[in-house]
Each structure stands twice: as structure tokens, then as C-alpha cells.
Amino acid sequence: QVHVMESGGGSVQAGGSLRLSCAASGRTFSLYEYPMAWFRQARGKEREIVTAISWNGGKTYYTESAKGRFTISRDNAKNTVYLQMNSLEPEDTAVYYCAGSTIYGHDDIAPRYIYEYDYWGQGTQVTVSS
């Protein structure tokens, strides 16, 4: 009953780039109907939001750390959400999770709090070396 699945993680040197993808799996979850987000959790730290996007891409939210370096996008025809990460820093090292919020549906909102998300992927590791 996995609903979303991340891919694209890996190891990169500081200053490099990675693109993460999040695709719906199974027949019960159509992520194109919902706001989506990327969270991350570094070892020993709490899970935190990185960025979010409304169901139609009309609104986005970025943390200060992500602004100017990361870009969230979605291709609803492909039922996929992306996270383009540029200028990566060692501090970006974490497990990155894709999450979907069925609470808001087609509301034009990019939720930013963890409790607003009820569909989660298994995560993908991103490691940035200095």
C-alpha cells in the first residue's frame, strides 16, 4: 500500500546538483489531485519541510535554506513531483521524503506543516560531501 515513491538520491560533492522525483504508486493515490511537499530528516534531527507546491503548481513554499537553490515542480500528466537541487551544501545531507496532503485537495494552498501531510514515501538518501 505504498502511495508515493522517491528516487534520484545519491552522493554528490558540494556545489553539485541532484534532481529527486516522486511518483505515485498503486492505483489508489493520484498525487496530481493534491498538494505535495518535500521534507528532509538529517541524522539526529527532526523531519523538516523543504518545499511545497499546490495541486496545480500555482503556489509554492520554500524555506529560507531552499530559496534560490531548490525548485519544486510537478507534472500532473505524469503523476510526478520533482525537486531540483542546485548548489548543494554538506548541510543538505539528509533523507528526503515526498509527502502528499489529501486534506486540502484542490485548495490553492502549499501546506508547510508536517501534520498537514498524510501520504509519505520511504525516503531517498542525499549525501553532500565537502
N, C-alpha and C positions, 0 to 999 in steps of 0.2 A: 504493500500500500504506500510505496514511495510516491510522492507527488511532484517533487522537483528535484533536479539533479544538476550539480555543478560540475564544470570541467574547465580546464585551462590553467590550473595552478602549476607551480613549479618553482625552480630556483633561478634567480637572476641576480646580477650584480647591481649595486647602487647606480641609479641613473637609467636603468633599463626599463623595459615595458613588458606588460603582460595583458592579455585580454581573457577575462573569465566569461563563461557562458552558463546560462541557467535554462534548462529545458524542462518542460512538463513531462511527467511520465505517467503511464496508466491512462485510463480513459475517463477518470472521474474529475480531473482537475484541468481546467482550461485557464492557464495563467493570464491569457490575454484579457480576461474579464476583470482582473483585479490589480490594485496597486502592488508593486513589487519593490523589494529592497535588497541591498547587500549589507550584511553585518560582518564583523570580524571579531575573533577572540584570540588574543595573544596568550601565551603560556602564563598562567598565574594571574590573569586579569579577567575581568568580566567581559561578556559579549557586548559590543557596542555597534551602533549603527555607523555606516559609512556613507550611504546614499540611498535615496528612494525615488520612485517615479510613479506617477499616477497611471491609471489603467490605459489612458490614451496617449501618454507621454507629454501631456500638456503642462504638467507641473513636476518639478524635481526638487529634491532637497539634498544638500551636501553639508557635511561637517566642514569646519574650517580647515582641517587637515587635508580633506579631499579636494577642496575647491582649487581649481586651476590645474590639478594633476590628474584627477579621475573623471571619467564621463560615464554616466549610466545611460543606456538606451534600450529600446525594445523593438522587436519585430513581431507584431502580433500575428502576422500571417504565418510565421514560423513557430509561434508559441514559445518564443525565446527572449530572454533578457540578457544584456551584456554589461560588463564592467571593463572599460578600457582604463588601464592604469599606466601612467607615464611618470617619469622622474621618480621612480621608486626609491624608497629610503629603507635602511635597516629597520626603522621603527614600524614599517608597514608589514613586517613579518607576523603572520597570524594564519589561523584557519579562517577562510572566508566562507560565509554561508549566504545562500539565497533564501529569501523568505517571501511569502505571499500573504496578503491580507484579504480575507473574504468578508471582513466586517463592513468595508466601505463599498465594495462592488464598483459601480460606475460613478461614484462620487469623485469629483475632480480634486483629489487630495493625494499627497505623497506622505503617508504616515511616517513618523520618525521615532516612535517608541516601540520597544521590543514587545510589549504586551498587546500591541495592535496587530501582531502577525501570528497567524495560526497554522501556516504551512511552511515547513522547513526542509531544506536539503541536508545531506550528510556532511557537507563542507568539503573544501579543497584547500590544501596547504599552499601558502605562498611564502617563500623564503627569500629574503633580500640580504645579500652579503655585502660587506663594506670593502 
